[in-house]
Amino acid sequence: MKNGMRIAVGALASVALVATGSAGAGIPTGSADGVAEGVWQTDGYGTIVSVRGDRLQYFDSTAISCSPGVLSARQKPGTPDTFVADDGSRQLTLRPRGRDQASLRYAGAVGDIELRRLPALPESCAHPNGAQDPRTVFDVFWTTFAENYPFFVAKGVDWTSVRDRYRTKIGPNTTDAELFGYLRDILTTLGDAHTALRSGTEEFARPLRPGTRPLDGLPAYRAFDQRVRALVEQHDIQGPLRTWGQEIIGYADLPDDVGYLRLSAFDGYADGGYEANAAELNRALDEIFTASRTARLRGLVLDVRLNFGGYDALGLELASRLTGNPYIAYTKEARNDPADPTRFARSEPSRVTPHDGPRYTGPIAMLTSPLTISAGETFTQAMTGRAPEPHRVGDATQGAFSDFLWRTLPNGWTFALPNERFDSRGTSFDLTGVPPQDVIAATLSDEELATGRDSAFDGALEHLRGRR
């Protein structure tokens, strides 16, 4: 998924979105009944949004291409500014701000995407070049990264050299398998967990930072999640967790008025979209953070060591249960100049507002690892603004914060890349990840799992006891 959502537990199996429908040039630019009728250009993201009647269609644009994108949607009945994707995968709102500006937000996302009105759909989008030859496919792939990817300098990647090295290998007789292999190799070298590539028969997703435990697909993720949960129940809490949300959320009371809360994603709690997942998370949090429990808790171990992400907004929802004071969690901004990777759109702050019911505001020891990814990381980053700040134990998070920017290639393949950066009080943790105060690199290692030890959890308890 992309734009406001991340690949998480339920989405690891399949997240490809197929574009359907199109829109013609010369679409009227009026706005009726609050509907943002017309054609809009996003600030950053390389996306053109066409609204005609009750239909919304994305177009992916670069300097050399424009074609129907990964999202087409229909207006939700009774809500003129809300659209639901044709496949039901997501919901978004598009609200006019005067005649020539609008904002777009995805359900479960943090921050708005700014739009400006275009007089009509560009000719290149209304009549896209249907060429599917391998070099054209490669050129659109390369150009999309060149215009949107923010981290070439930080990663020390010469993107022009990448083009020169691979384009010479590609010709009119290059097979699909060969082309997929070249693009996969480029993403592997880039080593960014928020990249992905899908053809009709192959899939390559989430190349993790070097040194990270490889988890190849949903079955491997689930198997490892069960191993970690077994370790927690056998070593850490000496008993079964109480669980919610298809066992993704778990809680246990420990001796000495310490609580243990584990979340292995910010998604996958319930069938359906953001609203269903938010309802299940809030049901769990209502039952965990009761008035009596929050009054007696003297410490909380918060475990997101294996959290593959999901909805950023659900991370902020959890953070709202853990503070008595409002604060800015982070700011988000998208690269918005195709020629200059140092230029970004206006920063969009995301805030944590205290929940209006019981809240836990005492000491927290937070467990993280390189398998804390995506929305798991934006939540970790949001918690750095909490007072008192949680004491992080374990290893640095993955370093992949941006939403996925999903795009379509001329041959129908889809791919994804990051195009945003997150900032907390002048510090960005993109690429490096959020570091712990107490480094325990062995957290979730095969050795610890095999011997039934959990050094990070032991360190978290030691820290909480030391504060008493």
Secondary structure, 3 states (H helix, E strand, C coil): CCCCCCCCHHHCCCCCCCCCCCCCCCCCCCCCCCCCCEEEEECCCCEEEEEECCEEEEEEEECCEEEEEEEEEEECCCCCCEEEECCCCCEEEEEECCCCEEEEEECCCCCCEEEEEECCCCHHHHCCCCCCCHHHHHHHHHHHHHHHCCCHHHHCCCHHHHHHHHHCCCCCCCCHHHHHHHHHHHHHHHCCCCCEEECCCCEEECCCCCCCCCCCHHHHHHHHHHHHHHHHHHHHCCCCCEEECCCCEEEEEEHHHEEEEEECCECCCCCCCHHHHHHHHHHHHHHHCCHHHHHHCCEEEEECCCECCECHHHHHHHHHCCCCCCEEEEEEEEECCCCCCCCECCCEEEEECCCCCCCCCCCEEEEECCCECCHHHHHHHHHCCCCCCCEEEECCCCCCCCCEEEEECCCCCEEEEECEEEEECCECCCCCCCCCCEECCCCCCHHHHHHCCCHHHHHHHHHHHHCC
